[in-house]
């Protein structure tokens, strides 16, 4: 089908004048293709990673190795998506960082590409792994950071009520707000 700007134009959800390579904190959400629950399952309000989810977790933790001006904050690998905080820091804060920081888009694109390749080769899958785009939010202050960090940590506890979960229930008022998060390392 030939390109038709009326049919094929996608409206950007990014701020037009914002520099996404700017020093700061960014909350991102990346969803699997068609929101397929291939990355983990939730048991007793805790994440249990699949082999595909282990690849995604390891790749997310490896972002600073590929992009030295990036630090990984709290994150969680849910069945059909990943929530995480990325920090772009200045060159003077982390020795060896490139002179110009990558954009959040470049980081997410590289992470999605590498993890998809590894999932295909190690899990014997084919086809798309990730949705085309991602969600991002610029974290503006400490309060915003605390709210988002708590949202990430508590996400597995809320999964049973998430509309993305085919077995979701109606929430009750007795949810215990325990701290959950996926960690880098052993």
Protein Blocks (a to p, Z undefined) as FASTA:
>chain_A
ZZdfklmpccdfbdfklcfkbgcddddddddehhiafkbcceehiacddfklmmmmmmmm
mmmmmmmmbccddddddfkbccdddddddfklpghiafbdcdfklmmmmmmmmmmmmmmm
mnopgcjfbdfbdcddddfbfklmmmmmmmmmmmmmmmmmgmklmkbccddfkbccdddd
ddedZZ
